[in-house]
Amino acid sequence: MKKLPEYLSYGQQRIEEEDIQAVINTLRSPLLTQGPKIAEFEQKLADYVGSKYAVAFCNGTAALHGACFAAGISEGDEVITTPITFAASANCVLYMGGTVVFADIDANTYNINPLEIEKRITSRTKAIIPVDFTGQPADMDTINKVAKRHNLIVIEDGAHSLGAEYKGRKVGTLADMTMFSFHPVKPITTAEGGIIVTNNDDFYQKLLTFRSHGIEKTSYSSEQGDWYYEMTNLGFNYRMTDIQAALGVSQLNKVEHFLERRREIAKMYCEAFKEIPEIIIPNQLKDTNSGWHLYMIQLDKKVSRKDIFEKMRSLNIGVHVHYIPVYWHPYYHQLGYEKGLCPIAENYYEKALTLPIHPGLKDEEIQVIITNLIELVETYKI
Ligand SMILES: *Cc1c(COP(=O)(O)O)cnc(C)c1O
């Protein structure tokens, strides 16, 4: 076994000199928030994914909250999502008073299974929140067909999938609204940050007012002076700062390089593990091009995941597990969700292990991860 000299995280930002300069320039400018960098970042991101609009938020969770507001989710409404995601994908429904319905995943892609979505639709279903888990887009054509048939809104959680492709199209125009997160582990970072992209004018207007207290400046009549504004909805202060947006602009210049490196690393892992029966590598659909936010393996059931996890951590390799099924959390349990709800998701979770993947990883580090892991699992030779 070879121990890495320093702890290596499963995911990490890549900040270079031009990012630092971009932030400093904004710090020296008159406006630290509500200035020109927000619109610049929004326009650049919308152009990159090919959407009409983009609305930046202070984080991805706030952005999802905004999307649920724009979709009109309220008490009594049901929204279907996957259990194999970060809790925020489901929590945003609860913020609006709605009910979360979990649909099981596809055992091959670990993404929500459209057939399972359809089984869970009722007269109260209002929206679907598919998640592009690990960066591989969900089966959006099939999900959109189901949504159309039942008149549902689709909010894609693309926290993992900025720059990923589905049937040759970039994530960002495949759903009614799509969220991207800019937390440091995500494809690009603004420290904290998120965005919703959409082609829909009505959603766009609602998102704008929601992130800024529900205030509208447009509706004042001519008898009022220029100071006048109206608060027409109960919004929040969910704005991103210009400092963050400046970092976002600079990071977005490099997104393709980041993706290229992530794809290279994923290929190295896949090549190394494909002949190892104890390691199940992540299946990719041929019409998706993942952004590889996460590299997930599943360990054969004869291998102790806990043992491998602890041994890898002791070698300074920051393995992780994504994700504990959302409804297993005590908060969801006390709402009445029981274990056993989504058996394929639960089975996946029991065997899953996250390997480090991020643009700053060096080939030598990847080799150490590969060699150690193979050596460890082979002590369980099946
Ligand atoms: C990170 C993440 C979020 C939340 O984004 P934040 O910017 O951290 O609030 C939502 N969904 C998924 C799948 C995520 O990975």
The ligand as an SDF file (V2000), in Angstrom:
LIG
                    3D

 15 15  0  0  0  0  0  0  0  0999 V2000
  -24.7390   20.6060   -4.4690 C   0  0  0  0  0  0  0  0  0  0  0  0
  -26.0870   20.1240   -4.8010 C   0  0  0  0  0  0  0  0  0  0  0  0
  -27.2450   20.8970   -4.5810 C   0  0  0  0  0  0  0  0  0  0  0  0
  -27.2530   22.1740   -3.8060 C   0  0  0  0  0  0  0  0  0  0  0  0
  -26.3960   23.1440   -4.2730 O   0  0  0  0  0  0  0  0  0  0  0  0
  -25.7620   24.2060   -3.2490 P   0  0  0  0  0  0  0  0  0  0  0  0
  -25.1430   25.2080   -4.1860 O   0  0  0  0  0  0  0  0  0  0  0  0
  -24.7480   23.4890   -2.4110 O   0  0  0  0  0  0  0  0  0  0  0  0
  -26.8600   24.7910   -2.4400 O   0  0  0  0  0  0  0  0  0  0  0  0
  -28.4580   20.3910   -5.0330 C   0  0  0  0  0  0  0  0  0  0  0  0
  -28.5340   19.2150   -5.6450 N   0  0  0  0  0  0  0  0  0  0  0  0
  -27.4580   18.4350   -5.8570 C   0  0  0  0  0  0  0  0  0  0  0  0
  -27.6280   17.1320   -6.5710 C   0  0  0  0  0  0  0  0  0  0  0  0
  -26.2020   18.8560   -5.4260 C   0  0  0  0  0  0  0  0  0  0  0  0
  -25.1420   18.0690   -5.6120 O   0  0  0  0  0  0  0  0  0  0  0  0
  1  2  1  0
  2  3  1  0
  2 14  2  0
  3  4  1  0
  3 10  2  0
  4  5  1  0
  5  6  1  0
  6  7  2  0
  6  8  1  0
  6  9  1  0
 10 11  1  0
 11 12  2  0
 12 13  1  0
 12 14  1  0
 14 15  1  0
M  END
$$$$
